Amino acid sequence: MTVDRAAHDITLEGRIALVTGAGSGIGRETAHVLARAGAYVLVSDVDAERASSAAAEVRAAGGSAEHHVLDVRDRSSVRTLVGALIERLGAIDVLVNNAGIVANTAAADVTEREWREVLEVNLHGVFWCAQAVGAHMLERGAGAIVNVASMAGIVALDPQPQVHYNVSKAAVIMLTRSLAVEWAPRNVRVNAVSPGYIGTELTKRGLCNAAWAERWMARTPLGRVGTPRDVANAVLYLASDAASFVTGENVVVDGGYTVW
Ligand SMILES: NC(=O)c1ccc[n+]([C@@H]2O[C@H](COP(=O)([O-])OP(=O)(O)OC[C@H]3O[C@@H](n4cnc5c(N)ncnc54)[C@H](O)[C@@H]3O)[C@@H](O)[C@H]2O)c1
């Protein structure tokens, strides 16, 4: 029996990948990693300057990318952009739902506005994008979606309060499983990556807080803060055909935090 090794290489040669929240941190690094693997990357972010500079950075590094302003909370903008991209480019092979926000407010003090804001970006935004791009993937009978969830969707983190964030990420993990089951018969894979503490804008405040940072590292067996690259490499694997038999999975990239 011969083994077709090429079919299992981690490559995105010739693929088109849309990344949300790609102007900073994990999303920005994911744009680089996917581009290096051969993808044409659609760099999107709610912040226009971040989106354009991230795409320019990918191109300067030798990759192929264009940028778009996209607020994932806005279902109609999501549908308009995705429709226009498919019309022009013919396909979106990979969707990385990465955009996310955090708020560290004690549960008793969370306002309705803040609760809705976190859920709208972290959960509703993931669904609007998955629904718009997924419809097209189902029609083509091919596609891979990777949702950036969090270990906060598995364990209740402390000492920082973030009930709405934790809930949103737990929901993303179940959204991932639900879509995976529904869409597997049409060859659309849906997986999640759940980062632990990664050094980005999102964790800057916590990492500057000695009490929090000390607690975070004491609970992380590998004893360091993760890098956006640590997460982006897992995204790349799940987005590629190397993961063609993997769906509904949640790959935890947390330095071992959730092990004990
Ligand atoms: N950094 C961590 O430790 C960590 C841990 C677990 C999960 N995550 C998740 O990883 C993802 C990326 O986080 P990060 O750490 O890179 O954060 P980040 O703040 O560095 O980047 C997030 C990006 O999302 C964009 N964004 C915010 N709201 C948006 C919206 N409505 N529409 C489109 N884009 C929007 C921001 O402009 C920003 O560019 C998030 O989903 C986050 O919850 C991060």
The ligand as an SDF file (V2000), in Angstrom:
LIG
                    3D

 44 48  0  0  0  0  0  0  0  0999 V2000
   -5.0350   36.4860   24.6900 N   0  0  0  0  0  0  0  0  0  0  0  0
   -5.4740   35.4460   25.3830 C   0  0  0  0  0  0  0  0  0  0  0  0
   -4.9020   35.0720   26.4370 O   0  0  0  0  0  0  0  0  0  0  0  0
   -6.6730   34.6720   24.9230 C   0  0  0  0  0  0  0  0  0  0  0  0
   -7.0170   33.5180   25.6470 C   0  0  0  0  0  0  0  0  0  0  0  0
   -8.1150   32.7780   25.2530 C   0  0  0  0  0  0  0  0  0  0  0  0
   -8.8560   33.1860   24.1570 C   0  0  0  0  0  0  0  0  0  0  0  0
   -8.5180   34.3070   23.4740 N   0  0  0  0  0  0  0  0  0  0  0  0
   -9.3500   34.6770   22.3270 C   0  0  0  0  0  0  0  0  0  0  0  0
   -8.5480   34.8850   21.1990 O   0  0  0  0  0  0  0  0  0  0  0  0
   -9.1730   35.8160   20.3230 C   0  0  0  0  0  0  0  0  0  0  0  0
   -8.1890   36.9000   19.9580 C   0  0  0  0  0  0  0  0  0  0  0  0
   -7.8030   37.5770   21.1370 O   0  0  0  0  0  0  0  0  0  0  0  0
   -6.4450   38.4070   21.2760 P   0  0  0  0  0  0  0  0  0  0  0  0
   -5.8580   38.0270   22.5750 O   0  0  0  0  0  0  0  0  0  0  0  0
   -5.6400   38.2930   20.0420 O   0  0  0  0  0  0  0  0  0  0  0  0
   -7.0650   39.8800   21.4600 O   0  0  0  0  0  0  0  0  0  0  0  0
   -6.6750   41.2900   20.8270 P   0  0  0  0  0  0  0  0  0  0  0  0
   -7.4250   42.2820   21.6360 O   0  0  0  0  0  0  0  0  0  0  0  0
   -5.2090   41.4300   20.6790 O   0  0  0  0  0  0  0  0  0  0  0  0
   -7.3060   41.2240   19.3480 O   0  0  0  0  0  0  0  0  0  0  0  0
   -8.6920   41.1580   19.1200 C   0  0  0  0  0  0  0  0  0  0  0  0
   -9.0230   41.8250   17.7960 C   0  0  0  0  0  0  0  0  0  0  0  0
  -10.4360   41.7010   17.5920 O   0  0  0  0  0  0  0  0  0  0  0  0
  -10.9000   42.9190   17.0820 C   0  0  0  0  0  0  0  0  0  0  0  0
  -12.3280   43.0760   17.3690 N   0  0  0  0  0  0  0  0  0  0  0  0
  -12.9150   43.4440   18.5470 C   0  0  0  0  0  0  0  0  0  0  0  0
  -14.2430   43.5360   18.3830 N   0  0  0  0  0  0  0  0  0  0  0  0
  -14.4950   43.2110   17.0930 C   0  0  0  0  0  0  0  0  0  0  0  0
  -15.6870   43.1420   16.3300 C   0  0  0  0  0  0  0  0  0  0  0  0
  -16.8820   43.4560   16.8520 N   0  0  0  0  0  0  0  0  0  0  0  0
  -15.5960   42.7440   15.0160 N   0  0  0  0  0  0  0  0  0  0  0  0
  -14.3960   42.4660   14.4900 C   0  0  0  0  0  0  0  0  0  0  0  0
  -13.2280   42.5480   15.1540 N   0  0  0  0  0  0  0  0  0  0  0  0
  -13.2880   42.9130   16.4430 C   0  0  0  0  0  0  0  0  0  0  0  0
  -10.0610   43.9910   17.7570 C   0  0  0  0  0  0  0  0  0  0  0  0
  -10.0750   45.2150   17.0320 O   0  0  0  0  0  0  0  0  0  0  0  0
   -8.6940   43.3280   17.7830 C   0  0  0  0  0  0  0  0  0  0  0  0
   -7.9520   43.6480   16.6200 O   0  0  0  0  0  0  0  0  0  0  0  0
  -10.4180   36.3190   21.0920 C   0  0  0  0  0  0  0  0  0  0  0  0
  -11.5570   35.6190   20.6680 O   0  0  0  0  0  0  0  0  0  0  0  0
  -10.0830   35.9900   22.5240 C   0  0  0  0  0  0  0  0  0  0  0  0
  -11.2370   35.8400   23.3350 O   0  0  0  0  0  0  0  0  0  0  0  0
   -7.4420   35.0690   23.8360 C   0  0  0  0  0  0  0  0  0  0  0  0
  1  2  1  0
  2  3  2  0
  2  4  1  0
  4  5  1  0
  4 44  2  0
  5  6  2  0
  6  7  1  0
  7  8  2  0
  8  9  1  0
  8 44  1  0
  9 10  1  0
  9 42  1  0
 10 11  1  0
 11 12  1  0
 11 40  1  0
 12 13  1  0
 13 14  1  0
 14 15  2  0
 14 16  1  0
 14 17  1  0
 17 18  1  0
 18 19  2  0
 18 20  1  0
 18 21  1  0
 21 22  1  0
 22 23  1  0
 23 24  1  0
 23 38  1  0
 24 25  1  0
 25 26  1  0
 25 36  1  0
 26 27  1  0
 26 35  1  0
 27 28  2  0
 28 29  1  0
 29 30  1  0
 29 35  2  0
 30 31  1  0
 30 32  2  0
 32 33  1  0
 33 34  2  0
 34 35  1  0
 36 37  1  0
 36 38  1  0
 38 39  1  0
 40 41  1  0
 40 42  1  0
 42 43  1  0
M  CHG  2   8   1  16  -1
M  END
$$$$
